[in-house]
Amino acid sequence: MSGEDRQSQLAREHKERQARRAEQATPKAKRNTLIGAGIAVVVVAGALFAATNLLGGNGASGKTAATGSPGADPSTDPSGVPALQPSPTPSADLAKLTCSYRKDTSGSPAKYVGMPPAKPDLKPKTMTITTNLGAIVIDLATAQAPCAVNSFAFLAKKNFFDNTKCHRLATPENSGLGLLQCGDPQAKADGKNPTDGQGSSGYVFNDENLGGMTYNRGTVALAQAPEAANQNGSQFWISLSDETNQLQPDYTPFGKVSQGMDILDKVFKGGWITNPDDITGDGGSNAPKIPVIIKDVQLT
């Protein structure tokens, strides 16, 4: 059997197993199975690896869904996004903090530009993502997710995100969620590439701020595979709908959109391209019909 035939067989078997699990699941577990991307089995240089940078729900984890944010302010900006006012973290603790970045050993295709410094930069307050459709400004929860923000600052300085494409649009119709996922340097975002969503920065780091912010409209969080923990990399997602708040608190939230929700709303309403060859079998590479290309990322 050729490598391509073997890969097709593995993908088919994966989808069949996933379908059987979905049929046997409880209603809650079944919904969580359908709302996230799964672990994709891929052949690379004759070896199998699990792709670990996809967003996914974990219906079997036993964790409850995020129901509130200790530091959330009920006020909203004109776009309807709650203002970000995260609870403070003692400055003494932050002064002693170091981050642990580790080589990604999963075998996922990577664009490696080095490792971020262990001592996090605590100065960034905002992140501006300049896209082909306009600028998206994010207020950062630096004190609550310092290692995540530090990673983004490092990658931005290395121009890691420049000319990358947001590869996944999840909607209530196709997955029970509303989010745009980006950060895969290998993604083609054409609704045809079966491996979109598997690219990474070549390193991983630990979860932060779990349960500290809800995943409602405007929240920005890191993506990783279902049932994975402490495997964050370059991929992230932006919540486009309050329905994303049903996700369990397994994904590091590190900011809120303060400008540019009108751009994201346009993409959301534009719909998605179903990828029939998505090897995860759960929409991890369903691309937005309106392309979103990241031109530059800056943290200030």
Secondary structure, DSSP 4 states (H G I P E B T S, - for coil): --HHHHHHHHHHHHHHHHHHHHHHS-HHHHHHHHSS--PPEEEETTEEEE--------TTS-PPPP---TT--S-B-TTSPBP--PPP--HHHHHH----EEE--S---B-------SS------EEEEEETTEEEEEEE-TTTSHHHHHHHHHHHHTTTTTTEE--EEE-TTTTS--EEEE--TT---SS--TTTT--B-SEEE---STTSS---TTEEEE---TT--S-B-S-EEEE-SGGGGGS-S-S-EEEEEEE-HHHHHHHHHH-EE--TT-TTSSSTT-EESS--EEEEEEE-
